[in-house]
Amino acid sequence: MHVPPDSILFITLDSCRYDTFEQASAPAMKAVSRLYAAQAPGHFTFASHAAMFVGHTPGVPSLRKRFVNPKYARLFRLAAPGAAGHGPPGFQVAGRDIVDGFARAGYRTLGTGAMAWFNARTPVSRKLTGGFQAFDYAGRLGVAHQVAWVEAQIAEAAGRPVFAFLNVGETHVPYYFEGAPWPRGDNTCKAFQEVDRSAECRERQRMCCEYVDARIAPLLDRFAHATILLCADHGDCWGEDGLWEHGVSHPMTLTVPLLIRYRGTPVEDLPE
């Protein structure tokens, strides 16, 4: 059953590089819209999500395309701060951030995060999670657990529009998914490492991306007639310029996949 058409599904594939996503067999995610190589607003999880939660989603600055370039027209805009943009926003809300804004607008706001930045037991995480009416810190439980939790929360919404956020952890180091043919503790992408394991990084993150695609496919179908924002919060370096992992400003940490479906229409088909 589809959610109400005003609903929103916002998915971040944590640390997923653009080239990984492009090469992955991920039919469910790639059906959302055309794939764009976008620039993330931050190079680590907290910074990027804090920016996205006030409307600064990843964008392609060279395109005059609604929502693909938030400088041109934002998908989510807070009512007061920042420039209005050249085109109308997809959604405009008033609040401490867009999550709080959608709650004030009558939405059921629910979120689940895999990364420790979303652990509500730490004070700093409340800056990201505090606006949600329901939030589940999944940690290592995995995307299948997260999807089941989101589905249960949607059922409790009883027909209300929902703002559903899902931060996926499988694509983050150590690039592991349940049943993967390598141990969880084997991290191929350690900062300052001197051994070149870039080929393993690429293969493992691609396989993680494909694993995630199969498990979120039903959720994407449920929101197919609503709005979907699917992106990464940042990427990782795999030895480029001698750098590994993220938390550094580099083209590989800032270039991310971006796909958008707005009220059931792929973003590339929207009128200008």
C-alpha positions in Angstrom: 0.0 0.0 0.0 1.3 3.4 -0.9 1.8 6.2 1.6 -0.2 9.5 1.2 1.2 11.4 -1.8 2.5 14.3 0.4 4.8 11.9 2.2 8.6 12.0 2.0 11.3 9.3 2.2 14.8 10.6 2.8 17.6 8.0 2.5 21.3 8.5 3.0 23.7 5.8 2.0 26.4 6.7 4.5 29.8 7.1 2.9 28.7 5.8 -0.5 30.9 7.1 -3.3 29.3 8.2 -6.5 31.4 5.8 -8.6 30.4 2.9 -6.4 26.7 3.6 -6.8 27.1 4.1 -10.6 28.8 0.7 -10.9 26.4 -1.2 -8.6 23.5 -3.3 -9.8 20.9 -1.4 -7.8 17.7 -1.5 -9.9 15.3 -0.3 -7.2 17.3 2.7 -6.2 18.2 3.6 -9.8 14.5 3.6 -10.7 13.9 6.6 -8.4 15.2 9.1 -11.1 18.2 9.9 -13.2 21.5 9.5 -11.3 23.4 12.8 -10.7 27.0 13.3 -9.5 26.3 15.9 -6.7 28.4 17.8 -4.3 27.7 17.0 -0.6 27.4 19.8 1.9 30.0 18.1 4.3 32.7 15.5 4.4 31.5 13.6 7.5 28.2 12.4 8.8 27.3 15.0 11.4 28.2 18.0 9.3 26.5 16.8 6.2 23.2 15.8 7.9 23.1 19.0 9.9 23.3 20.9 6.6 20.7 18.7 4.9 18.3 19.0 7.8 18.1 22.7 7.2 17.6 22.3 3.4 21.1 22.2 2.0 20.9 18.9 0.3 23.6 17.6 -2.1 23.5 19.4 -5.5 25.0 19.9 -8.9 26.0 23.6 -8.9 26.4 23.8 -12.7 22.7 22.8 -13.4 19.8 25.2 -13.3 17.5 22.3 -12.3 15.0 22.4 -9.5 16.0 20.4 -6.4 19.1 19.0 -8.2 20.7 22.3 -7.5 19.4 23.6 -4.2 21.0 27.0 -4.9 18.5 27.3 -7.8 15.5 25.8 -6.0 15.4 23.8 -2.8 13.5 20.5 -2.3 13.2 21.5 1.4 13.2 25.1 2.6 12.9 26.6 6.0 10.5 29.6 6.0 13.0 32.2 7.3 16.7 31.7 6.9 18.7 31.8 3.6 18.0 33.0 0.1 14.7 32.0 -1.4 16.2 30.7 -4.6 15.2 31.3 -8.2 12.4 28.7 -8.2 9.8 27.7 -5.8 10.8 25.1 -3.2 9.3 21.6 -3.2 8.3 22.0 0.4 8.5 25.0 2.7 8.2 24.5 6.5 8.8 26.5 9.6 10.8 25.1 12.6 14.2 24.5 14.1 15.0 22.3 11.2 13.0 20.6 8.4 12.2 17.6 10.7 10.7 19.9 13.3 9.0 21.9 10.5 7.3 18.8 9.0 6.1 17.8 12.5 4.6 21.2 13.0 2.9 20.8 9.6 1.1 17.7 10.8 3.4 15.0 9.5 4.4 11.9 11.4 8.2 12.3 11.6 10.2 9.1 12.0 13.8 8.3 11.5 16.4 5.6 12.0 20.2 6.0 11.9 23.0 3.5 11.8 25.9 5.8 12.6 26.9 6.7 16.2 26.2 10.3 15.4 22.5 9.3 15.7 22.8 7.6 19.1 20.4 9.5 21.2 22.3 8.6 24.4 25.0 11.1 23.4 24.1 14.8 23.8 25.5 15.8 20.4 23.1 13.4 18.6 20.1 15.3 19.8 20.9 18.1 17.4 20.1 15.5 14.6 17.5 13.4 16.2 15.6 15.9 18.5 13.1 17.0 16.0 11.8 13.4 15.2 8.6 12.2 16.9 10.0 8.7 16.8 13.7 7.7 16.3 15.5 4.4 16.3 19.2 4.2 16.6 19.9 1.0 14.8 23.7 0.8 15.2 24.8 -2.6 13.8 21.4 -4.1 13.5 21.4 -3.4 9.8 19.1 -2.1 7.1 16.6 -5.0 7.2 15.9 -4.0 10.9 15.6 -0.4 9.9 13.1 -1.0 7.1 11.0 -3.2 9.4 11.0 -0.4 12.0 10.0 2.2 9.4 7.2 0.0 8.1 5.8 -0.4 11.6 5.9 3.4 12.2 4.1 4.0 9.0 1.4 1.6 10.1 1.0 3.6 13.3 0.7 6.9 11.3 -2.8 5.6 10.3 -3.0 7.5 7.0 -1.2 10.7 8.0 1.6 11.9 5.7 5.0 10.8 6.9 8.5 12.3 6.8 10.6 9.1 7.0 14.4 9.3 7.3 16.8 6.3 6.9 20.5 6.5 7.4 22.0 3.3 6.0 25.3 2.0 7.6 26.3 -1.0 5.4 28.1 1.3 2.9 30.1 2.9 5.7 33.5 1.4 6.7 34.1 -1.4 7.3 31.8 -2.1 4.4 29.9 -5.0 5.8 26.5 -6.6 5.5 24.9 -9.6 7.1 26.2 -12.7 5.6 29.1 -11.0 3.8 32.0 -13.4 2.9 34.5 -11.4 5.0 34.7 -10.6 8.7 33.1 -7.5 10.0 36.3 -6.5 11.8 38.4 -6.4 8.6 38.4 -2.7 7.7 40.0 -2.2 4.2 39.8 1.6 4.5 41.8 2.7 7.6 43.0 6.3 7.8 46.8 6.6 7.3 47.1 3.0 6.2 50.1 2.3 3.9 48.8 -0.9 2.3 46.8 -0.3 -0.9 43.5 -2.1 -0.4 41.5 0.2 -2.7 40.3 -2.7 -5.0 38.8 -4.5 -1.9 37.2 -1.2 -0.8 35.6 -0.8 -4.2 34.3 -4.3 -4.4 33.0 -4.5 -0.8 31.2 -1.1 -0.9 29.6 -2.1 -4.3 28.4 -5.4 -2.8 27.0 -3.5 0.2 25.2 -1.1 -2.0 23.6 -4.1 -3.9 22.6 -5.7 -0.6 20.9 -2.5 0.6 19.1 -2.1 -2.7 17.3 -5.5 -2.4 16.2 -4.7 1.2 14.9 -1.2 0.7 13.1 -2.0 -2.6 9.7 -2.5 -0.9 10.0 0.8 0.9 10.9 2.6 -2.3 7.9 1.1 -4.0 5.7 2.3 -1.1 6.8 5.9 -1.7 6.8 5.7 -5.5 3.9 8.1 -5.8 5.3 10.4 -3.1 8.7 12.2 -2.7 12.0 10.4 -2.4 15.4 11.9 -1.8 18.1 9.3 -2.1 21.8 10.3 -1.7 25.0 9.8 0.2 26.1 12.2 2.9 29.7 12.0 1.8 32.1 9.6 0.1 35.4 8.0 1.1 39.0 8.3 -0.2 40.6 5.1 -1.3 44.2 6.1 -1.5 43.7 9.2 -3.7 46.4 11.7 -2.8 47.5 9.3 0.0 44.2 9.7 1.8 41.9 7.1 3.2 38.3 7.2 4.6 36.4 10.5 5.1 36.6 13.5 7.4 38.8 15.3 4.9 37.8 17.7 2.2 38.5 16.0 -1.1 36.7 15.4 -4.4 36.2 11.8 -3.4 34.6 12.6 -0.1 32.4 15.4 -1.6 31.1 13.7 -4.8 28.0 11.7 -4.0 25.1 10.0 -5.8 21.8 11.9 -5.9 18.4 10.8 -7.1 15.1 12.6 -6.5 11.5 11.8 -7.2 9.0 14.6 -6.4 5.4 13.8 -5.8 5.8 10.7 -8.0 7.7 12.3 -10.8 11.4 11.7 -11.4 13.2 15.0 -11.1 14.5 15.1 -14.6 10.9 15.1 -15.9 9.7 18.0 -13.8 8.7 21.3 -15.6 11.0 24.2 -15.0 
